[in-house]
Each structure stands twice: as structure tokens, then as C-alpha cells.
């Protein structure tokens, strides 16, 4: 048994839909972009795409691009030659060479500097490896690239922090991993799996969860997503001294850290959200438009004016592009007609022209023909 289990567990419709999409993605070598909040399981999805693909018997190599200076990140990705920097006593292949024939997973790709983005783009164009310090091309490799980020990349493009050409090169197939709060049917089976895993790992009895405790977990907002649930399961196994986990023991295990306090506060304040809160939930916390806006609108917790204001803010970000609005608002690309029908039916549709007639960034020009959303 490994220390880092990577199951894709769930019974929700969102999980079934995503598994179908990732199986389809595995049928080709197309570059794939995974987006979603931190802790939702993007690396798990990347590994499953690899395992379902024709490259399954070849290496799967993962690299976190966040927090590394350019020189170190370049060396880790592309390798280096002897003498290229202090401490480089021998030639070293990078992870792109290590993954030859297989899959390379680049996590937190949105944190790359513009310089590193340019180097990655050059590699994606021809597959050529230029090791750090080498005067000429070192080798050519064949890898499938799967990239992931919890950033909204179209926002990063607008801010001049992410290359638009790299975005479209990586975004051949785009899979959005929903947060745990949008697939609450998966909480119980995930918890059962991780409790069993850690009980076996520590050779301890597997405790059971009472109905009240389980109900409390179903109501919790899970700001840390599956990663938070996994950590909770480990604490429950290690701390539990009985065969039955009570609500009191659960409360003690869920120590009120900053995330839990913020989640509790947000659960209290979301009864009558304003548009700034809704925009924060969607764009920063990666909640879907359908759960954050559609549901409270249909239950009359927010007004038509609120929806129009929110859509206007989104169109300002996407320069009037409704199809990019789908990504910004964490919707499936197939929801395009559904969104427009909803907005028009309830008189919430906002004309896109006003957002293209002034202050338009050239990075967003002519992405979608006007007739598509007329």
C-alpha cells in the first residue's frame, strides 16, 4: 500500500460526467488543461488519463511549477549540462526527458514566469530539449503534456501575466474539476475510503461514523476539498479511541483553523449574497455559476439586477466574449446555449458590444464571431 493513494472515487453525476470526459481525453495525445480549486484532485485526474491512454506502460512524471526560481525550474524541466552552474558536476536530464514516451504533468502552470512560459512554448512547438548551459539542442522527446492550475488563466492573460499563445496551446482539451461542495454525494464514499486506508496503514481498527457526524460533514463547505477530507480522515483514525466516531469527536478533529472559520462564516453569510460576494465565489473560489447564481436566483434569493450585474462584470473580464465567460464562471463548454437561454428567458441577457467598443485588449479580439451570441 502506498502513502499517497490516488483513487477517483465518487457516485455523483459530476464525477461520472468527468470520468467519461477523461476517458475520451485519454484516447488521444492532445494537450490537456485541468482547472479547479486547490485540493480537488487534479493530479489524480492526470494520472487516470495517463493510465487509460496508450502511454500507460510508459513513465508518468509530475512537476510542481510554483515557488521555484527560473534557473531551478528550467533545470528541473529541461535538465542541465556539467558546469552550467555551481554544483552542476554532471549532466542531468530534466523531467521532460525522463517522461519520454509517457506523460508529463505540469501542476500550477499559471505560476510560471513569462520567461519560462516562452521556453515551454518553444518546447511544445517542436519537442526539442535544450538543457541549461548547452550550446545546441540536446535531444528530441515525445511526451504528452497535461497542465493544471487553480488560477483563472484568462484573468492572468488580461493582467499580462500569462501568454495567450501558450494558453491556447495547452488548452486543446479542457477539463474542469468540480469542488467537493458541488458533489456532496461523494463525501461519504471518499471518507469511507480514506478512513479504511489509514486504518490499514497504521494497523488500527476502522472506526464508524455516526449519522449526526456524517450529516455535519455533508453540510460543511470543504474549502480544502478532497485534500482536506483526506487529512480529516487520517486525524479521525489516529485520534479515535472507540469504534464509533461521535459528533463531539468529529468537532475536535475538525479543529477551527482559518479555513474552517472562513467556511463557517461564508455558510452564514451566503443566505443573501451580493454581487461582489458572488463574483468572489465564482472567480476566486471556483464555484460554478449554476450553484452560486442560478440556484439562488431561481429560489428568489437574488434578483434579475444582481444576475445582470454579475454577467456584466464577467463580460468586462472576457471583453464581451460569452464563450470565455463559460470558463470564467466554471461552466462546461456545452452549457453555452443553456446559459444564453436562461439569461434571455429571465431578461438577464447583457449585450456584449459595449465591452468591445472601448478598452478592448488585443488578446481578446475576434475570438468569437459576433453572430454566435447575437
C-alpha positions, 0 to 999 in steps of 0.5 A, a space after each residue: 500500500 502506498 502513502 499517497 493513494 490516488 483513487 477517483 472515487 465518487 457516485 455523483 453525476 459530476 464525477 461520472 460526467 468527468 470520468 467519461 470526459 477523461 476517458 475520451 481525453 485519454 484516447 488521444 495525445 492532445 494537450 490537456 488543461 485541468 482547472 479547479 480549486 486547490 485540493 480537488 484532485 487534479 493530479 489524480 485526474 492526470 494520472 487516470 488519463 495517463 493510465 487509460 491512454 496508450 502511454 500507460 506502460 510508459 513513465 508518468 512524471 509530475 512537476 510542481 511549477 510554483 515557488 521555484 526560481 527560473 534557473 531551478 525550474 528550467 533545470 528541473 524541466 529541461 535538465 542541465 549540462 556539467 558546469 552550467 552552474 555551481 554544483 552542476 558536476 554532471 549532466 542531468 536530464 530534466 523531467 521532460 526527458 525522463 517522461 519520454 514516451 509517457 506523460 508529463 504533468 505540469 501542476 500550477 502552470 499559471 505560476 510560471 514566469 513569462 520567461 519560462 512560459 516562452 521556453 515551454 512554448 518553444 518546447 511544445 512547438 517542436 519537442 526539442 530539449 535544450 538543457 541549461 548551459 548547452 550550446 545546441 539542442 540536446 535531444 528530441 522527446 515525445 511526451 504528452 503534456 497535461 497542465 493544471 492550475 487553480 488560477 483563472 488563466 484568462 484573468 492572468 492573460 488580461 493582467 499580462 501575466 500569462 501568454 495567450 499563445 501558450 494558453 491556447 496551446 495547452 488548452 486543446 482539451 479542457 477539463 474542469 474539476 468540480 469542488 467537493 461542495 458541488 458533489 456532496 454525494 461523494 463525501 461519504 464514499 471518499 471518507 469511507 475510503 480514506 478512513 479504511 486506508 489509514 486504518 490499514 496503514 497504521 494497523 488500527 481498527 476502522 472506526 464508524 461514523 455516526 449519522 449526526 457526524 456524517 450529516 455535519 460533514 455533508 453540510 460543511 463547505 470543504 474549502 480544502 476539498 478532497 485534500 482536506 477530507 483526506 487529512 480529516 480522515 487520517 486525524 479521525 483514525 489516529 485520534 479515535 479511541 472507540 469504534 464509533 466516531 461521535 459528533 463531539 469527536 468529529 468537532 475536535 478533529 475538525 479543529 477551527 483553523 482559518 479555513 474552517 472559520 472562513 467556511 463557517 462564516 461564508 455558510 452564514 453569510 451566503 443566505 443573501 449574497 451580493 454581487 461582489 460576494 458572488 463574483 468572489 465565489 465564482 472567480 476566486 473560489 471556483 464555484 460554478 455559476 449554476 450553484 452560486 447564481 442560478 440556484 439562488 436566483 431561481 429560489 428568489 434569493 437574488 434578483 434579475 439586477 444582481 444576475 445582470 450585474 454579475 454577467 456584466 462584470 464577467 463580460 468586462 473580464 472576457 471583453 464581451 466574449 460569452 464563450 470565455 465567460 463559460 470558463 470564467 464562471 466554471 461552466 462546461 463548454 456545452 452549457 453555452 446555449 443553456 446559459 444564453 437561454 436562461 439569461 434571455 428567458 429571465 431578461 438577464 441577457 447583457 449585450 456584449 458590444 459595449 465591452 468591445 467598443 472601448 478598452 478592448 485588449 488585443 488578446 481578446 479580439 475576434 475570438 468569437 464571431 459576433 453572430 454566435 451570441 447575437 
